[in-house]
Amino acid sequence: MAEAGIGKTYLAAFDSLDFNRNLFVAHKEEILNQAELSFKNIRSNIKTGFFSGENKDSNCEILFATVQTLGQKQYLCDKYFKKDAFDYN
């Protein structure tokens, strides 16, 4: 397991620059909120959304999702995400 605070999220943000639709998955909403800030520091004009708890955004360039929500059987279908929905995840 990689240590906290060494720039993994910024690396992911830089790595995502050549892709249009991105999925970022974490196990805590707090991490997703921090990741959104990091991505916006690198890609300030992107539209972001969240797929966690009550939020089920879909019209965005970068979707931040929790494993717990995304992994539920009810969301693992074409109604929510087609198999090619993301360019980078």
N, C-alpha and C positions, 0 to 999 in steps of 0.2 A: 504494500500500500504506500502510495506517495505521500509525502508530508504536506501539511497545510501551509499555504503562504509562499509557495515557490513558483507561482506563475502558470499553473496548468490551465486555468481558465483563460488567461490572456493568450496563451499558446493556441488554445482551441479557437478563440476569436480571430486571431491572425490566420490560422489555418482555414477558416471558413470563408475567407474573403473571395475566393473564386467560385463560390456556390450561392445559389439563389434562395433555396429553402433549406433551413437547418433545424435539426432537433438536438436539444441539449437536455440530457436526463440526469437527475440527481435524486438522492433519497430524502432530502429535506427542502421545504419551501424557502428557508433562510438561504440555502446555497443557491437556489434558483434566482432569488432577488439580487444577491451579490453578483451572480454571473451575468444577469441582465445589465447591471451597471458596467461591468468589465467589457461586455460586447459593445455597449453603446459608446464607451470611450474609444474603441477601435473603429466602430462602424456607426457613426452618429446619426445617420439618416435612415437606419433600418426600422422597420415596424416589428415590434416584438409582441408576444402573447404568452399566456400561461395555460397549461393543462394540468390542473391540480385542484383538488377540493371542489369548490363551486365554480371555478373558472374552467371553461372549455373553449378557449379561443381556437380559431382555425385560420382566420384570414391574416396571416403574418408571415414575415420572412424568417424569423427565428422563433421557434416555439420552445419554451422552457417547461418541462414536464417532470412530475415526480414518478418514480418507479411504481409506487403504490397505486397511483391513479391510472397511469398508462398501461400497467400490466393487468388491469381488470378485464375479464372476458368480454364484458359489454362494450368496451372501447377498442378491442382488437378485431375490427371489422372495417369493411369498405365505407360504411356509413360515416365513420370518423376519419379513417386514414386509409387511402389506397396504398398498395405495396410500394409504389414509386412516389409517394407524397413528398419525400425529402431527398434532396441532393446530397446531403451531408448529415451524418448523425454519429 
